């Protein structure tokens, strides 16, 4: 009777081993290696049909063109990883083969001067923000604000004190609405002229 049990145990172990091997083979066959070179080539081919804003393409279309898979078929970590790699290659392509930009959530290759002007405005805003950050850094060091920071006790702060007051929230929303109205007004007037 012991012999039969040993044989049954051995058969079960062999079955488990076979299942594991099948799973490994399945995982290997499902996984596809995509190199930066492959991403570059696929982006170049994809963007040949997306020159100018009229022929814009979405992030989903780009992802599918590069990976061959719908974004919904991939878990969020893989999607994030692949998209970061795609963005890196897009930045590199901007230095050589094709100048790809993003506008209102869509991507395309520059063709018209208006598109280049839009990109220039984005760069100017970024430069302005960096200049302001440099100024704040200099003020922090020159004013020795780090001394106040070093001495301040944050353990006694009340969370309620840090929350914005209702008046501040309302004023913030009013300011955001004003900014949106001004941007819309400027956008409409630029189209007219």
mmCIF file of the C-alpha atoms, coordinates in Angstrom:
data_MODEL
# 
_entry.id   MODEL 
# 
loop_
_atom_site.group_PDB 
_atom_site.id 
_atom_site.type_symbol 
_atom_site.label_atom_id 
_atom_site.label_alt_id 
_atom_site.label_comp_id 
_atom_site.label_asym_id 
_atom_site.label_entity_id 
_atom_site.label_seq_id 
_atom_site.pdbx_PDB_ins_code 
_atom_site.Cartn_x 
_atom_site.Cartn_y 
_atom_site.Cartn_z 
_atom_site.occupancy 
_atom_site.B_iso_or_equiv 
_atom_site.pdbx_formal_charge 
_atom_site.auth_seq_id 
_atom_site.auth_comp_id 
_atom_site.auth_asym_id 
_atom_site.auth_atom_id 
_atom_site.pdbx_PDB_model_num 
ATOM 1   C CA . UNK A 1 1   ? 0.000   0.000  0.000   1.00 0.00 ? 1   UNK A CA 1 
ATOM 2   C CA . UNK A 1 2   ? 2.875   2.379  0.692   1.00 0.00 ? 2   UNK A CA 1 
ATOM 3   C CA . UNK A 1 3   ? 4.125   1.819  -2.861  1.00 0.00 ? 3   UNK A CA 1 
ATOM 4   C CA . UNK A 1 4   ? 0.880   3.054  -4.367  1.00 0.00 ? 4   UNK A CA 1 
ATOM 5   C CA . UNK A 1 5   ? 0.955   6.199  -2.246  1.00 0.00 ? 5   UNK A CA 1 
ATOM 6   C CA . UNK A 1 6   ? 4.527   6.929  -3.247  1.00 0.00 ? 6   UNK A CA 1 
ATOM 7   C CA . UNK A 1 7   ? 3.618   6.511  -6.897  1.00 0.00 ? 7   UNK A CA 1 
ATOM 8   C CA . UNK A 1 8   ? 0.583   8.789  -6.513  1.00 0.00 ? 8   UNK A CA 1 
ATOM 9   C CA . UNK A 1 9   ? 2.669   11.456 -4.782  1.00 0.00 ? 9   UNK A CA 1 
ATOM 10  C CA . UNK A 1 10  ? 5.285   11.221 -7.487  1.00 0.00 ? 10  UNK A CA 1 
ATOM 11  C CA . UNK A 1 11  ? 2.639   11.551 -10.205 1.00 0.00 ? 11  UNK A CA 1 
ATOM 12  C CA . UNK A 1 12  ? 1.167   14.642 -8.502  1.00 0.00 ? 12  UNK A CA 1 
ATOM 13  C CA . UNK A 1 13  ? 4.613   16.204 -8.210  1.00 0.00 ? 13  UNK A CA 1 
ATOM 14  C CA . UNK A 1 14  ? 5.282   15.507 -11.884 1.00 0.00 ? 14  UNK A CA 1 
ATOM 15  C CA . UNK A 1 15  ? 1.928   17.079 -12.818 1.00 0.00 ? 15  UNK A CA 1 
ATOM 16  C CA . UNK A 1 16  ? 2.745   20.190 -10.756 1.00 0.00 ? 16  UNK A CA 1 
ATOM 17  C CA . UNK A 1 17  ? 6.166   20.406 -12.395 1.00 0.00 ? 17  UNK A CA 1 
ATOM 18  C CA . UNK A 1 18  ? 4.587   20.132 -15.853 1.00 0.00 ? 18  UNK A CA 1 
ATOM 19  C CA . UNK A 1 19  ? 2.083   22.889 -15.010 1.00 0.00 ? 19  UNK A CA 1 
ATOM 20  C CA . UNK A 1 20  ? 4.892   25.148 -13.826 1.00 0.00 ? 20  UNK A CA 1 
ATOM 21  C CA . UNK A 1 21  ? 6.852   24.549 -17.018 1.00 0.00 ? 21  UNK A CA 1 
ATOM 22  C CA . UNK A 1 22  ? 3.767   25.278 -19.144 1.00 0.00 ? 22  UNK A CA 1 
ATOM 23  C CA . UNK A 1 23  ? 3.186   28.531 -17.248 1.00 0.00 ? 23  UNK A CA 1 
ATOM 24  C CA . UNK A 1 24  ? 6.815   29.569 -17.761 1.00 0.00 ? 24  UNK A CA 1 
ATOM 25  C CA . UNK A 1 25  ? 6.577   28.830 -21.489 1.00 0.00 ? 25  UNK A CA 1 
ATOM 26  C CA . UNK A 1 26  ? 3.293   30.744 -21.692 1.00 0.00 ? 26  UNK A CA 1 
ATOM 27  C CA . UNK A 1 27  ? 4.800   33.750 -19.910 1.00 0.00 ? 27  UNK A CA 1 
ATOM 28  C CA . UNK A 1 28  ? 7.835   33.676 -22.200 1.00 0.00 ? 28  UNK A CA 1 
ATOM 29  C CA . UNK A 1 29  ? 5.654   33.492 -25.289 1.00 0.00 ? 29  UNK A CA 1 
ATOM 30  C CA . UNK A 1 30  ? 3.400   36.332 -24.031 1.00 0.00 ? 30  UNK A CA 1 
ATOM 31  C CA . UNK A 1 31  ? 6.236   38.677 -23.119 1.00 0.00 ? 31  UNK A CA 1 
ATOM 32  C CA . UNK A 1 32  ? 7.601   40.791 -25.929 1.00 0.00 ? 32  UNK A CA 1 
ATOM 33  C CA . UNK A 1 33  ? 10.820  42.718 -25.717 1.00 0.00 ? 33  UNK A CA 1 
ATOM 34  C CA . UNK A 1 34  ? 10.605  46.228 -27.138 1.00 0.00 ? 34  UNK A CA 1 
ATOM 35  C CA . UNK A 1 35  ? 13.882  48.127 -27.362 1.00 0.00 ? 35  UNK A CA 1 
ATOM 36  C CA . UNK A 1 36  ? 14.376  51.907 -27.565 1.00 0.00 ? 36  UNK A CA 1 
ATOM 37  C CA . UNK A 1 37  ? 15.461  51.420 -31.175 1.00 0.00 ? 37  UNK A CA 1 
ATOM 38  C CA . UNK A 1 38  ? 12.175  49.649 -31.928 1.00 0.00 ? 38  UNK A CA 1 
ATOM 39  C CA . UNK A 1 39  ? 10.212  52.421 -30.191 1.00 0.00 ? 39  UNK A CA 1 
ATOM 40  C CA . UNK A 1 40  ? 12.098  55.003 -32.269 1.00 0.00 ? 40  UNK A CA 1 
ATOM 41  C CA . UNK A 1 41  ? 11.408  53.208 -35.550 1.00 0.00 ? 41  UNK A CA 1 
ATOM 42  C CA . UNK A 1 42  ? 7.724   52.702 -34.752 1.00 0.00 ? 42  UNK A CA 1 
ATOM 43  C CA . UNK A 1 43  ? 7.303   56.328 -33.689 1.00 0.00 ? 43  UNK A CA 1 
ATOM 44  C CA . UNK A 1 44  ? 8.930   57.564 -36.878 1.00 0.00 ? 44  UNK A CA 1 
ATOM 45  C CA . UNK A 1 45  ? 6.636   55.378 -38.983 1.00 0.00 ? 45  UNK A CA 1 
ATOM 46  C CA . UNK A 1 46  ? 3.566   56.448 -36.986 1.00 0.00 ? 46  UNK A CA 1 
ATOM 47  C CA . UNK A 1 47  ? 4.304   60.172 -37.105 1.00 0.00 ? 47  UNK A CA 1 
ATOM 48  C CA . UNK A 1 48  ? 4.846   60.187 -40.868 1.00 0.00 ? 48  UNK A CA 1 
ATOM 49  C CA . UNK A 1 49  ? 1.036   60.264 -41.013 1.00 0.00 ? 49  UNK A CA 1 
ATOM 50  C CA . UNK A 1 50  ? 0.639   62.880 -38.286 1.00 0.00 ? 50  UNK A CA 1 
ATOM 51  C CA . UNK A 1 51  ? 2.287   66.037 -39.583 1.00 0.00 ? 51  UNK A CA 1 
ATOM 52  C CA . UNK A 1 52  ? 0.587   69.270 -38.422 1.00 0.00 ? 52  UNK A CA 1 
ATOM 53  C CA . UNK A 1 53  ? -2.179  69.771 -35.923 1.00 0.00 ? 53  UNK A CA 1 
ATOM 54  C CA . UNK A 1 54  ? -4.831  68.786 -38.468 1.00 0.00 ? 54  UNK A CA 1 
ATOM 55  C CA . UNK A 1 55  ? -3.366  65.244 -38.463 1.00 0.00 ? 55  UNK A CA 1 
ATOM 56  C CA . UNK A 1 56  ? -2.896  64.982 -34.675 1.00 0.00 ? 56  UNK A CA 1 
ATOM 57  C CA . UNK A 1 57  ? -2.760  61.641 -32.870 1.00 0.00 ? 57  UNK A CA 1 
ATOM 58  C CA . UNK A 1 58  ? -3.669  60.588 -29.340 1.00 0.00 ? 58  UNK A CA 1 
ATOM 59  C CA . UNK A 1 59  ? -1.598  58.965 -26.613 1.00 0.00 ? 59  UNK A CA 1 
ATOM 60  C CA . UNK A 1 60  ? -3.666  55.789 -27.030 1.00 0.00 ? 60  UNK A CA 1 
ATOM 61  C CA . UNK A 1 61  ? -2.896  55.612 -30.771 1.00 0.00 ? 61  UNK A CA 1 
ATOM 62  C CA . UNK A 1 62  ? 0.812   56.179 -30.152 1.00 0.00 ? 62  UNK A CA 1 
ATOM 63  C CA . UNK A 1 63  ? 0.891   53.498 -27.458 1.00 0.00 ? 63  UNK A CA 1 
ATOM 64  C CA . UNK A 1 64  ? -0.806  51.002 -29.781 1.00 0.00 ? 64  UNK A CA 1 
ATOM 65  C CA . UNK A 1 65  ? 1.511   51.863 -32.673 1.00 0.00 ? 65  UNK A CA 1 
ATOM 66  C CA . UNK A 1 66  ? 4.586   51.288 -30.510 1.00 0.00 ? 66  UNK A CA 1 
ATOM 67  C CA . UNK A 1 67  ? 3.524   48.260 -28.462 1.00 0.00 ? 67  UNK A CA 1 
ATOM 68  C CA . UNK A 1 68  ? 0.891   46.708 -30.685 1.00 0.00 ? 68  UNK A CA 1 
ATOM 69  C CA . UNK A 1 69  ? -1.372  46.436 -27.647 1.00 0.00 ? 69  UNK A CA 1 
ATOM 70  C CA . UNK A 1 70  ? -4.346  48.457 -26.402 1.00 0.00 ? 70  UNK A CA 1 
ATOM 71  C CA . UNK A 1 71  ? -3.572  50.379 -23.197 1.00 0.00 ? 71  UNK A CA 1 
ATOM 72  C CA . UNK A 1 72  ? -6.480  48.664 -21.442 1.00 0.00 ? 72  UNK A CA 1 
ATOM 73  C CA . UNK A 1 73  ? -4.867  45.259 -22.039 1.00 0.00 ? 73  UNK A CA 1 
ATOM 74  C CA . UNK A 1 74  ? -1.800  46.266 -20.011 1.00 0.00 ? 74  UNK A CA 1 
ATOM 75  C CA . UNK A 1 75  ? -1.610  46.814 -16.261 1.00 0.00 ? 75  UNK A CA 1 
ATOM 76  C CA . UNK A 1 76  ? -1.061  50.363 -15.037 1.00 0.00 ? 76  UNK A CA 1 
ATOM 77  C CA . UNK A 1 77  ? 2.590   49.804 -14.077 1.00 0.00 ? 77  UNK A CA 1 
ATOM 78  C CA . UNK A 1 78  ? 3.500   48.453 -17.515 1.00 0.00 ? 78  UNK A CA 1 
ATOM 79  C CA . UNK A 1 79  ? 1.530   51.253 -19.185 1.00 0.00 ? 79  UNK A CA 1 
ATOM 80  C CA . UNK A 1 80  ? 3.360   53.870 -17.098 1.00 0.00 ? 80  UNK A CA 1 
ATOM 81  C CA . UNK A 1 81  ? 6.753   52.285 -17.823 1.00 0.00 ? 81  UNK A CA 1 
ATOM 82  C CA . UNK A 1 82  ? 6.156   52.044 -21.574 1.00 0.00 ? 82  UNK A CA 1 
ATOM 83  C CA . UNK A 1 83  ? 4.744   55.551 -21.817 1.00 0.00 ? 83  UNK A CA 1 
ATOM 84  C CA . UNK A 1 84  ? 7.753   57.035 -19.991 1.00 0.00 ? 84  UNK A CA 1 
ATOM 85  C CA . UNK A 1 85  ? 10.024  55.213 -22.445 1.00 0.00 ? 85  UNK A CA 1 
ATOM 86  C CA . UNK A 1 86  ? 7.977   56.500 -25.383 1.00 0.00 ? 86  UNK A CA 1 
ATOM 87  C CA . UNK A 1 87  ? 8.150   60.083 -24.076 1.00 0.00 ? 87  UNK A CA 1 
ATOM 88  C CA . UNK A 1 88  ? 11.921  59.782 -23.668 1.00 0.00 ? 88  UNK A CA 1 
ATOM 89  C CA . UNK A 1 89  ? 12.296  58.687 -27.291 1.00 0.00 ? 89  UNK A CA 1 
ATOM 90  C CA . UNK A 1 90  ? 9.978   61.510 -28.441 1.00 0.00 ? 90  UNK A CA 1 
ATOM 91  C CA . UNK A 1 91  ? 12.254  64.043 -26.690 1.00 0.00 ? 91  UNK A CA 1 
ATOM 92  C CA . UNK A 1 92  ? 15.298  62.523 -28.403 1.00 0.00 ? 92  UNK A CA 1 
ATOM 93  C CA . UNK A 1 93  ? 13.585  62.581 -31.799 1.00 0.00 ? 93  UNK A CA 1 
ATOM 94  C CA . UNK A 1 94  ? 12.901  66.295 -31.309 1.00 0.00 ? 94  UNK A CA 1 
ATOM 95  C CA . UNK A 1 95  ? 16.681  66.834 -31.501 1.00 0.00 ? 95  UNK A CA 1 
ATOM 96  C CA . UNK A 1 96  ? 17.099  65.083 -34.830 1.00 0.00 ? 96  UNK A CA 1 
ATOM 97  C CA . UNK A 1 97  ? 14.571  63.428 -37.152 1.00 0.00 ? 97  UNK A CA 1 
ATOM 98  C CA . UNK A 1 98  ? 11.201  64.979 -36.304 1.00 0.00 ? 98  UNK A CA 1 
ATOM 99  C CA . UNK A 1 99  ? 9.927   67.688 -33.998 1.00 0.00 ? 99  UNK A CA 1 
ATOM 100 C CA . UNK A 1 100 ? 6.945   66.206 -32.145 1.00 0.00 ? 100 UNK A CA 1 
ATOM 101 C CA . UNK A 1 101 ? 4.917   68.404 -29.788 1.00 0.00 ? 101 UNK A CA 1 
ATOM 102 C CA . UNK A 1 102 ? 1.896   67.929 -27.552 1.00 0.00 ? 102 UNK A CA 1 
ATOM 103 C CA . UNK A 1 103 ? -1.023  70.336 -27.703 1.00 0.00 ? 103 UNK A CA 1 
ATOM 104 C CA . UNK A 1 104 ? -4.265  69.894 -25.772 1.00 0.00 ? 104 UNK A CA 1 
ATOM 105 C CA . UNK A 1 105 ? -3.547  66.214 -25.166 1.00 0.00 ? 105 UNK A CA 1 
ATOM 106 C CA . UNK A 1 106 ? -2.706  65.374 -28.789 1.00 0.00 ? 106 UNK A CA 1 
ATOM 107 C CA . UNK A 1 107 ? 0.647   64.864 -30.503 1.00 0.00 ? 107 UNK A CA 1 
ATOM 108 C CA . UNK A 1 108 ? 1.845   65.867 -33.966 1.00 0.00 ? 108 UNK A CA 1 
ATOM 109 C CA . UNK A 1 109 ? 4.913   66.895 -35.951 1.00 0.00 ? 109 UNK A CA 1 
ATOM 110 C CA . UNK A 1 110 ? 5.377   70.641 -36.418 1.00 0.00 ? 110 UNK A CA 1 
ATOM 111 C CA . UNK A 1 111 ? 4.495   71.981 -39.845 1.00 0.00 ? 111 UNK A CA 1 
ATOM 112 C CA . UNK A 1 112 ? 3.188   75.558 -39.525 1.00 0.00 ? 112 UNK A CA 1 
ATOM 113 C CA . UNK A 1 113 ? 4.619   78.654 -37.876 1.00 0.00 ? 113 UNK A CA 1 
ATOM 114 C CA . UNK A 1 114 ? 1.568   78.952 -35.574 1.00 0.00 ? 114 UNK A CA 1 
ATOM 115 C CA . UNK A 1 115 ? 2.421   75.531 -34.149 1.00 0.00 ? 115 UNK A CA 1 
ATOM 116 C CA . UNK A 1 116 ? 6.022   76.583 -33.577 1.00 0.00 ? 116 UNK A CA 1 
ATOM 117 C CA . UNK A 1 117 ? 4.799   79.791 -31.895 1.00 0.00 ? 117 UNK A CA 1 
ATOM 118 C CA . UNK A 1 118 ? 2.609   77.720 -29.558 1.00 0.00 ? 118 UNK A CA 1 
ATOM 119 C CA . UNK A 1 119 ? 5.615   75.600 -28.608 1.00 0.00 ? 119 UNK A CA 1 
ATOM 120 C CA . UNK A 1 120 ? 7.736   78.727 -28.129 1.00 0.00 ? 120 UNK A CA 1 
ATOM 121 C CA . UNK A 1 121 ? 5.137   80.132 -25.683 1.00 0.00 ? 121 UNK A CA 1 
ATOM 122 C CA . UNK A 1 122 ? 5.298   76.921 -23.649 1.00 0.00 ? 122 UNK A CA 1 
ATOM 123 C CA . UNK A 1 123 ? 9.097   77.158 -23.525 1.00 0.00 ? 123 UNK A CA 1 
ATOM 124 C CA . UNK A 1 124 ? 8.955   80.850 -22.563 1.00 0.00 ? 124 UNK A CA 1 
ATOM 125 C CA . UNK A 1 125 ? 6.585   80.075 -19.677 1.00 0.00 ? 125 UNK A CA 1 
ATOM 126 C CA . UNK A 1 126 ? 8.888   77.290 -18.476 1.00 0.00 ? 126 UNK A CA 1 
ATOM 127 C CA . UNK A 1 127 ? 11.916  79.602 -18.654 1.00 0.00 ? 127 UNK A CA 1 
ATOM 128 C CA . UNK A 1 128 ? 10.017  82.303 -16.763 1.00 0.00 ? 128 UNK A CA 1 
ATOM 129 C CA . UNK A 1 129 ? 9.096   79.783 -14.055 1.00 0.00 ? 129 UNK A CA 1 
ATOM 130 C CA . UNK A 1 130 ? 12.722  78.658 -13.745 1.00 0.00 ? 130 UNK A CA 1 
ATOM 131 C CA . UNK A 1 131 ? 13.884  82.262 -13.475 1.00 0.00 ? 131 UNK A CA 1 
ATOM 132 C CA . UNK A 1 132 ? 11.384  82.875 -10.670 1.00 0.00 ? 132 UNK A CA 1 
ATOM 133 C CA . UNK A 1 133 ? 12.619  79.709 -8.917  1.00 0.00 ? 133 UNK A CA 1 
ATOM 134 C CA . UNK A 1 134 ? 16.210  80.967 -9.179  1.00 0.00 ? 134 UNK A CA 1 
ATOM 135 C CA . UNK A 1 135 ? 15.167  84.292 -7.642  1.00 0.00 ? 135 UNK A CA 1 
ATOM 136 C CA . UNK A 1 136 ? 13.357  82.526 -4.777  1.00 0.00 ? 136 UNK A CA 1 
ATOM 137 C CA . UNK A 1 137 ? 16.439  80.354 -4.171  1.00 0.00 ? 137 UNK A CA 1 
ATOM 138 C CA . UNK A 1 138 ? 18.677  83.428 -4.005  1.00 0.00 ? 138 UNK A CA 1 
ATOM 139 C CA . UNK A 1 139 ? 16.225  85.173 -1.631  1.00 0.00 ? 139 UNK A CA 1 
ATOM 140 C CA . UNK A 1 140 ? 16.146  82.056 0.572   1.00 0.00 ? 140 UNK A CA 1 
ATOM 141 C CA . UNK A 1 141 ? 19.926  81.982 0.894   1.00 0.00 ? 141 UNK A CA 1 
ATOM 142 C CA . UNK A 1 142 ? 20.526  85.757 1.017   1.00 0.00 ? 142 UNK A CA 1 
ATOM 143 C CA . UNK A 1 143 ? 17.761  86.278 3.570   1.00 0.00 ? 143 UNK A CA 1 
ATOM 144 C CA . UNK A 1 144 ? 19.014  83.298 5.580   1.00 0.00 ? 144 UNK A CA 1 
ATOM 145 C CA . UNK A 1 145 ? 15.463  81.957 5.715   1.00 0.00 ? 145 UNK A CA 1 
ATOM 146 C CA . UNK A 1 146 ? 16.873  78.539 6.449   1.00 0.00 ? 146 UNK A CA 1 
ATOM 147 C CA . UNK A 1 147 ? 17.596  79.756 9.993   1.00 0.00 ? 147 UNK A CA 1 
ATOM 148 C CA . UNK A 1 148 ? 13.890  80.381 10.648  1.00 0.00 ? 148 UNK A CA 1 
ATOM 149 C CA . UNK A 1 149 ? 13.066  76.993 9.157   1.00 0.00 ? 149 UNK A CA 1 
ATOM 150 C CA . UNK A 1 150 ? 15.673  75.286 11.319  1.00 0.00 ? 150 UNK A CA 1 
ATOM 151 C CA . UNK A 1 151 ? 14.272  76.812 14.520  1.00 0.00 ? 151 UNK A CA 1 
ATOM 152 C CA . UNK A 1 152 ? 10.544  76.391 13.809  1.00 0.00 ? 152 UNK A CA 1 
ATOM 153 C CA . UNK A 1 153 ? 8.684   73.665 15.690  1.00 0.00 ? 153 UNK A CA 1 
ATOM 154 C CA . UNK A 1 154 ? 6.180   71.926 13.414  1.00 0.00 ? 154 UNK A CA 1 
ATOM 155 C CA . UNK A 1 155 ? 4.933   69.456 16.006  1.00 0.00 ? 155 UNK A CA 1 
ATOM 156 C CA . UNK A 1 156 ? 2.412   71.931 17.470  1.00 0.00 ? 156 UNK A CA 1 
ATOM 157 C CA . UNK A 1 157 ? 0.781   72.926 14.195  1.00 0.00 ? 157 UNK A CA 1 
ATOM 158 C CA . UNK A 1 158 ? -2.922  72.285 13.959  1.00 0.00 ? 158 UNK A CA 1 
ATOM 159 C CA . UNK A 1 159 ? -4.167  70.721 10.743  1.00 0.00 ? 159 UNK A CA 1 
ATOM 160 C CA . UNK A 1 160 ? -7.160  73.075 10.684  1.00 0.00 ? 160 UNK A CA 1 
ATOM 161 C CA . UNK A 1 161 ? -4.843  76.096 10.583  1.00 0.00 ? 161 UNK A CA 1 
ATOM 162 C CA . UNK A 1 162 ? -3.195  74.786 7.414   1.00 0.00 ? 162 UNK A CA 1 
ATOM 163 C CA . UNK A 1 163 ? -6.487  74.249 5.570   1.00 0.00 ? 163 UNK A CA 1 
ATOM 164 C CA . UNK A 1 164 ? -7.524  77.182 3.381   1.00 0.00 ? 164 UNK A CA 1 
ATOM 165 C CA . UNK A 1 165 ? -10.385 79.257 4.726   1.00 0.00 ? 165 UNK A CA 1 
ATOM 166 C CA . UNK A 1 166 ? -13.658 79.321 2.736   1.00 0.00 ? 166 UNK A CA 1 
ATOM 167 C CA . UNK A 1 167 ? -12.976 82.907 1.620   1.00 0.00 ? 167 UNK A CA 1 
ATOM 168 C CA . UNK A 1 168 ? -9.554  81.858 0.273   1.00 0.00 ? 168 UNK A CA 1 
ATOM 169 C CA . UNK A 1 169 ? -11.105 78.925 -1.592  1.00 0.00 ? 169 UNK A CA 1 
ATOM 170 C CA . UNK A 1 170 ? -13.767 81.159 -3.168  1.00 0.00 ? 170 UNK A CA 1 
ATOM 171 C CA . UNK A 1 171 ? -11.187 83.773 -4.169  1.00 0.00 ? 171 UNK A CA 1 
ATOM 172 C CA . UNK A 1 172 ? -8.955  81.074 -5.639  1.00 0.00 ? 172 UNK A CA 1 
ATOM 173 C CA . UNK A 1 173 ? -11.841 79.738 -7.759  1.00 0.00 ? 173 UNK A CA 1 
ATOM 174 C CA . UNK A 1 174 ? -12.728 83.255 -8.915  1.00 0.00 ? 174 UNK A CA 1 
ATOM 175 C CA . UNK A 1 175 ? -9.106  83.856 -9.960  1.00 0.00 ? 175 UNK A CA 1 
ATOM 176 C CA . UNK A 1 176 ? -8.997  80.548 -11.872 1.00 0.00 ? 176 UNK A CA 1 
ATOM 177 C CA . UNK A 1 177 ? -12.239 81.415 -13.667 1.00 0.00 ? 177 UNK A CA 1 
ATOM 178 C CA . UNK A 1 178 ? -10.870 84.864 -14.584 1.00 0.00 ? 178 UNK A CA 1 
ATOM 179 C CA . UNK A 1 179 ? -7.713  83.268 -15.966 1.00 0.00 ? 179 UNK A CA 1 
ATOM 180 C CA . UNK A 1 180 ? -9.747  80.818 -18.065 1.00 0.00 ? 180 UNK A CA 1 
ATOM 181 C CA . UNK A 1 181 ? -11.955 83.609 -19.412 1.00 0.00 ? 181 UNK A CA 1 
ATOM 182 C CA . UNK A 1 182 ? -8.898  85.685 -20.335 1.00 0.00 ? 182 UNK A CA 1 
ATOM 183 C CA . UNK A 1 183 ? -7.260  82.710 -22.058 1.00 0.00 ? 183 UNK A CA 1 
ATOM 184 C CA . UNK A 1 184 ? -10.447 81.948 -23.993 1.00 0.00 ? 184 UNK A CA 1 
ATOM 185 C CA . UNK A 1 185 ? -10.823 85.593 -24.946 1.00 0.00 ? 185 UNK A CA 1 
ATOM 186 C CA . UNK A 1 186 ? -7.197  85.791 -26.104 1.00 0.00 ? 186 UNK A CA 1 
ATOM 187 C CA . UNK A 1 187 ? -7.582  82.522 -28.021 1.00 0.00 ? 187 UNK A CA 1 
ATOM 188 C CA . UNK A 1 188 ? -10.697 83.774 -29.821 1.00 0.00 ? 188 UNK A CA 1 
ATOM 189 C CA . UNK A 1 189 ? -9.089  87.103 -30.647 1.00 0.00 ? 189 UNK A CA 1 
ATOM 190 C CA . UNK A 1 190 ? -5.955  85.414 -31.987 1.00 0.00 ? 190 UNK A CA 1 
ATOM 191 C CA . UNK A 1 191 ? -8.128  83.353 -34.336 1.00 0.00 ? 191 UNK A CA 1 
ATOM 192 C CA . UNK A 1 192 ? -9.908  86.497 -35.567 1.00 0.00 ? 192 UNK A CA 1 
ATOM 193 C CA . UNK A 1 193 ? -6.769  88.470 -36.362 1.00 0.00 ? 193 UNK A CA 1 
# 
